[in-house]
């Protein structure tokens, strides 16, 4: 049975940064369905958020 709390070491993040925080926000039903259709929805969201943050820093 999988650990319901998850295991941060399984994610593709930098080894020095643990995934300890959670972020919740509302999206449309269509957005949720598209994200859920991705191979790895949590990693997809992390990458998308990081990309947006990086772009914002660059401006």
NUFI-564201 format. One line per 10 residues: their letters; for each residue x, y, z of N, C-alpha, C, O. Coordinates in nm, 4 decimals. Example, Ala and Ser with C-alpha at 12.3 -4.5 7.8 and 13.67 -1.06 7.14 Angstrom:
2
AS) 1.3190/-0.5690/0.7800/1.2300/-0.4500/0.7800/1.3200/-0.3300/0.7800/1.4236/-0.3319/0.8465  1.2850/-0.2250/0.7080/1.3670/-0.1060/0.7140/1.2900/0.0030/0.7870/1.3409/0.1138/0.8039
% end
This chain:
59
XXXXXXXXXX) 0.0851/-0.1186/0.0000/0.0000/0.0000/0.0000/0.0892/0.1244/0.0000/0.1803/0.1336/0.0823  0.0654/0.2203/-0.0904/0.1501/0.3393/-0.0965/0.1316/0.4292/0.0251/0.0263/0.4309/0.0889  0.2359/0.5025/0.0544/0.2342/0.5974/0.1650/0.1458/0.7159/0.1259/0.1765/0.7825/0.0270  0.0377/0.7455/0.1987/-0.0514/0.8558/0.1612/0.0160/0.9925/0.1697/-0.0305/1.0877/0.1070  0.1226/1.0035/0.2448/0.1922/1.1318/0.2546/0.2930/1.1509/0.1421/0.3483/1.2598/0.1266  0.3176/1.0471/0.0638/0.4106/1.0567/-0.0475/0.5548/1.0519/-0.0020/0.5844/1.0444/0.1172  0.6430/1.0564/-0.0991/0.7854/1.0518/-0.0709/0.8538/1.1500/-0.1643/0.8654/1.1229/-0.2838  0.8984/1.2612/-0.1137/0.9534/1.3694/-0.1958/1.0739/1.3260/-0.2776/1.1020/1.3868/-0.3810  1.1455/1.2238/-0.2353/1.2638/1.1830/-0.3104/1.2289/1.1230/-0.4463/1.3166/1.1091/-0.5316  1.1035/1.0877/-0.4676/1.0619/1.0310/-0.5955/1.0387/1.1358/-0.7022/1.0272/1.1007/-0.8197
XXXXXXXXXX) 1.0313/1.2624/-0.6664/1.0069/1.3678/-0.7631/1.1378/1.4125/-0.8265/1.2450/1.3978/-0.7678  1.1274/1.4676/-0.9476/1.2459/1.5123/-1.0203/1.2799/1.6564/-0.9837/1.2775/1.7440/-1.0701  1.3109/1.6815/-0.8595/1.3496/1.8158/-0.8174/1.4957/1.8138/-0.7769/1.5573/1.7076/-0.7671  1.5503/1.9317/-0.7534/1.6889/1.9396/-0.7115/1.7048/1.8690/-0.5777/1.6211/1.8860/-0.4890  1.8114/1.7896/-0.5611/1.8288/1.7137/-0.4372/1.8329/1.8004/-0.3124/1.7974/1.7540/-0.2041  1.8755/1.9252/-0.3254/1.8878/2.0111/-0.2083/1.7550/2.0728/-0.1655/1.7458/2.1329/-0.0585  1.6526/2.0580/-0.2485/1.5232/2.1193/-0.2181/1.4172/2.0124/-0.1991/1.3849/1.9390/-0.2925  1.3634/2.0034/-0.0789/1.2582/1.9070/-0.0520/1.1222/1.9678/-0.0840/1.1008/2.0876/-0.0651  1.0325/1.8863/-0.1317/0.8972/1.9311/-0.1638/0.8125/1.9151/-0.0383/0.7501/1.8112/-0.0163  0.8116/2.0201/0.0436/0.7429/2.0129/0.1723/0.6170/2.0975/0.1781/0.5360/2.0805/0.2693
XXXXXXXXXX) 0.5985/2.1873/0.0841/0.4856/2.2803/0.0883/0.3786/2.2410/-0.0120/0.4074/2.1775/-0.1134  0.2552/2.2790/0.0171/0.1444/2.2542/-0.0744/0.0859/2.3872/-0.1186/0.0905/2.4866/-0.0462  0.0308/2.3866/-0.2391/-0.0302/2.5045/-0.2970/-0.1645/2.4634/-0.3556/-0.1722/2.3681/-0.4332  -0.2699/2.5346/-0.3189/-0.4041/2.5022/-0.3690/-0.4621/2.6249/-0.4385/-0.4515/2.7368/-0.3885  -0.5231/2.6024/-0.5539/-0.5879/2.7116/-0.6254/-0.6976/2.6556/-0.7134/-0.6997/2.5362/-0.7432  -0.7880/2.7416/-0.7546/-0.9028/2.6997/-0.8349/-0.8704/2.7117/-0.9841/-0.8003/2.8032/-1.0274  -0.9238/2.6165/-1.0610/-0.9093/2.6174/-1.2062/-1.0441/2.5783/-1.2663/-1.1342/2.5326/-1.1959  -1.0562/2.5968/-1.3966/-1.1789/2.5535/-1.4636/-1.1789/2.4013/-1.4758/-1.0748/2.3370/-1.4626  -1.2938/2.3463/-1.5005/-1.3058/2.2014/-1.5181/-1.2196/2.1551/-1.6353/-1.1548/2.0506/-1.6285  -1.2197/2.2342/-1.7430/-1.1413/2.1996/-1.8608/-0.9917/2.1983/-1.8305/-0.9201/2.1085/-1.8748
XXXXXXXXXX) -0.9445/2.2974/-1.7554/-0.8025/2.3010/-1.7184/-0.7661/2.1791/-1.6343/-0.6625/2.1165/-1.6567  -0.8511/2.1455/-1.5379/-0.8249/2.0305/-1.4518/-0.8152/1.9024/-1.5351/-0.7255/1.8210/-1.5135  -0.9065/1.8848/-1.6291/-0.9063/1.7655/-1.7134/-0.7796/1.7574/-1.7980/-0.7226/1.6496/-1.8142  -0.7353/1.8715/-1.8522/-0.6136/1.8726/-1.9330/-0.4904/1.8405/-1.8492/-0.4020/1.7674/-1.8940  -0.4842/1.8944/-1.7290/-0.3705/1.8655/-1.6410/-0.3711/1.7190/-1.6013/-0.2667/1.6538/-1.6040  -0.4865/1.6666/-1.5647/-0.4979/1.5253/-1.5249/-0.4593/1.4312/-1.6391/-0.4171/1.3183/-1.6141  -0.4733/1.4764/-1.7640/-0.4414/1.3931/-1.8796/-0.2901/1.3825/-1.9037/-0.2463/1.3002/-1.9842  -0.2112/1.4636/-1.8358/-0.0657/1.4595/-1.8522/-0.0098/1.3314/-1.7903/-0.0730/1.2713/-1.7034  0.1083/1.2900/-1.8351/0.1721/1.1688/-1.7820/0.1990/1.1795/-1.6326/0.1779/1.0836/-1.5584  0.2458/1.2965/-1.5884/0.2791/1.3189/-1.4474/0.2232/1.4558/-1.4075/0.2966/1.5546/-1.4080
XXXXXXXXXX) 0.0939/1.4627/-1.3730/0.0303/1.5921/-1.3451/0.1022/1.6795/-1.2410/0.1175/1.7992/-1.2652  0.1469/1.6258/-1.1269/0.2149/1.7133/-1.0307/0.3434/1.7751/-1.0867/0.3699/1.8935/-1.0662  0.4219/1.6950/-1.1567/0.5464/1.7476/-1.2137/0.5158/1.8478/-1.3242/0.5862/1.9478/-1.3378  0.4121/1.8225/-1.4032/0.3704/1.9155/-1.5075/0.3391/2.0523/-1.4460/0.3821/2.1554/-1.4977  0.2640/2.0525/-1.3353/0.2277/2.1779/-1.2685/0.3503/2.2479/-1.2115/0.3643/2.3696/-1.2244  0.4390/2.1716/-1.1488/0.5611/2.2329/-1.0929/0.6441/2.2979/-1.2029/0.6924/2.4100/-1.1868  0.6605/2.2271/-1.3151/0.7394/2.2820/-1.4257/0.6736/2.4065/-1.4845/0.7423/2.5034/-1.5168  0.5418/2.4046/-1.4987/0.4708/2.5198/-1.5549/0.4833/2.6419/-1.4644/0.5050/2.7534/-1.5120  0.4695/2.6204/-1.3349/0.4820/2.7313/-1.2400/0.6246/2.7840/-1.2401/0.6456/2.9052/-1.2406  0.7236/2.6936/-1.2397/0.8632/2.7381/-1.2400/0.8959/2.8157/-1.3662/0.9672/2.9159/-1.3606
XXXXXXXXX) 0.8443/2.7702/-1.4813/0.8674/2.8399/-1.6075/0.8097/2.9814/-1.6014/0.8750/3.0767/-1.6439  0.6880/2.9955/-1.5489/0.6253/3.1276/-1.5385/0.7055/3.2174/-1.4441/0.7235/3.3359/-1.4721  0.7533/3.1624/-1.3338/0.8333/3.2420/-1.2401/0.9643/3.2862/-1.3021/1.0070/3.4003/-1.2842  1.0287/3.1952/-1.3757/1.1544/3.2300/-1.4429/1.1342/3.3390/-1.5468/1.2157/3.4306/-1.5582  1.0239/3.3291/-1.6234/0.9945/3.4304/-1.7244/0.9698/3.5659/-1.6599/1.0128/3.6691/-1.7115  0.9002/3.5648/-1.5465/0.8714/3.6900/-1.4784/0.9988/3.7551/-1.4249/1.0115/3.8775/-1.4278  1.0916/3.6755/-1.3770/1.2207/3.7277/-1.3289/1.3008/3.7890/-1.4422/1.3729/3.8869/-1.4225  1.2881/3.7310/-1.5617/1.3642/3.7774/-1.6783/1.3168/3.9109/-1.7338/1.3889/3.9752/-1.8101  1.1964/3.9534/-1.6963/1.1425/4.0798/-1.7505/1.1846/4.1973/-1.6695/1.1481/4.3105/-1.7013
% end
